Amino acid sequence: MPQESSPAIAALVKALEALPGYGPRSAQRAAFFLLSPKRRGELQALRQALADAETKVHRCPRCRTWCEGAVCEICADPSRDASLLCVVETVQDQMALEKSLNWPGLYFILGGRLSPMDDMGPTEIGFPELLVRIEEGLAENGLREIVVATSYTPEGDATAYYLMGAVKKRWPQLRITRLARGLPSGLEVEYTDLATIAAAIEDRRQIG
């Protein structure tokens, strides 16, 4: 790959390359796209958006999602069922659950999952903050159920088992559940992976 023509362009390519999904070539293409005379307006808009995000956006002190107010819109919504708390790995997971329009409660975002290889332990994923959030929920809103919505990967499973065990030990009266595994909608059984089929059989429910 040819070298960029200036240190400024090289710095821009390097910054873009650090973003998820960008490699050296795609970062270089994006840089030259933004520097095109026809795209200078878009470059200015991007610069302003990044500046606004840096100065205005912060973590919600209750659920740890991104917001601009004192707390996020979900935590501030009085119509949400504050007795239900769903624990997810990322803000993207929270957004996916919200799009389902099927979760009436509140959230807590861990910010990752347990992974010793990546130096991600309980402190790094916000477990101390989760304990404080549960304590507050019990005192303020009669928290009665925690739903662990971590991914069904080895790290996600380890995170779920750790959280469920630790929370149950501290608050045995709390109901702790985990999102069920099952067959994806619109996918035929023969094309589904065996682990998902096994989980769907295990989590089967009676009809009628």
Steps between C-alpha positions, in 0.01 A plus 500: 500500500646844408586734786268793572621830356515693828531443876148638547350246261703222660368603843142503368542151350648372826210644701244342266684168508442484876123488445319162501471351153774713346823356366786690332337509156150588614641769731696650212192498275292669771769764554524590131119499478475754783776717353333522159398862420143379450498357855641794696154577634469144627846523656392814685181330618701201622739730686208675672326171583818366661545819700139490621530134595817569696355793696132405539476120521570312821404180678163489675584468871225242551521263203830603332355555154594811304293814555512880511271568797544437871370147436397326178146511362428141600606546862300824516184344353244451780308247290786247512467214748776580749461160668659333196869544415659356185879464502660517153857506373490807276293802405439328166341208685277742686395662173416160351277413796330838476424444132318179593245718687462215746699606806311720748774540760830678546857411398856479624782494244811311606725629227642160415523143625742301712810411298827439688689490171394860438551611862124540541410408858199589719627853564564569131144402402339713770399230747551726807273761341241231429492404868442864593223526238329189639522634855341826386229313311410296804481809719319730258286296265447155646727330248377142465662349190833523321521370144851412386515561125861418425592329174507123466876476452753346739581846638133598512411180682781552750381855562141386549592224746727733696237773525215265586702324768630818661163677497313198632748467785444862607128524435340153508153654482563640151378307198782460248430382146682486169373559148394169348678347203295380206457474126529831315183624334487423128779242509432139409604235753730318257710814453531576873822419686488203735567701817198719431279197430615335824427817696159536339412145604619562854307827530181369335167619639154352519244644258144549607 
